[in-house]
Each structure stands twice: as structure tokens, then as C-alpha cells.
Amino acid sequence: MVLHGEAPAAREAGRRDRAAMIGTMLLALDIGNSNITLGLFRAGALIGTRRTGTNPRSTTDELELLL
């Protein structure tokens, strides 16, 4: 991660690092009225899923634990 205010060369290096990480793995979220579904992709292949019911009374802490 590159912090705000760093030299342009450091910022450019940080962009390249983030681009490399983005190509490696993808987390897909489908947040619907009745379910939250997550899918984890690596190199274009689905490697894991998770599904839970959507509860309007869930706190952010509860949702974080599900993730």
C-alpha cells in the first residue's frame, strides 16, 4: 500500500503491486433480499462459496464474522 503524499515513483510501484493482486483472486458478492452469497475465484476457477440468509437486524460485526 502506498500512502498519500509519497513520491510519484513510490505511488507508481504501489499501483503495479495492486494490479498484480487483483489478477490473482476475485471475491464476488451477491447481496439480495433473502440471501448473501459469496464466491472466491482464483485464475478464473471457482474455488469456494458461502451462503447465508439476509437478516435486516444483523450488525456489521456479525456480517464481518460471516465473511
Number of C-alpha atoms within 10 A of each C-alpha: 10 14 9 7 8 9 10 9 8 13 16 11 13 15 13 10 13 12 11 11 11 10 11 11 16 16 13 12 14 11 14 10 10 11 13 17 16 16 15 16 15 13 10 11 10 13 11 11 13 12 15 13 12 15 12 8 7 9 9 9 8 10 13 8 7 11 8
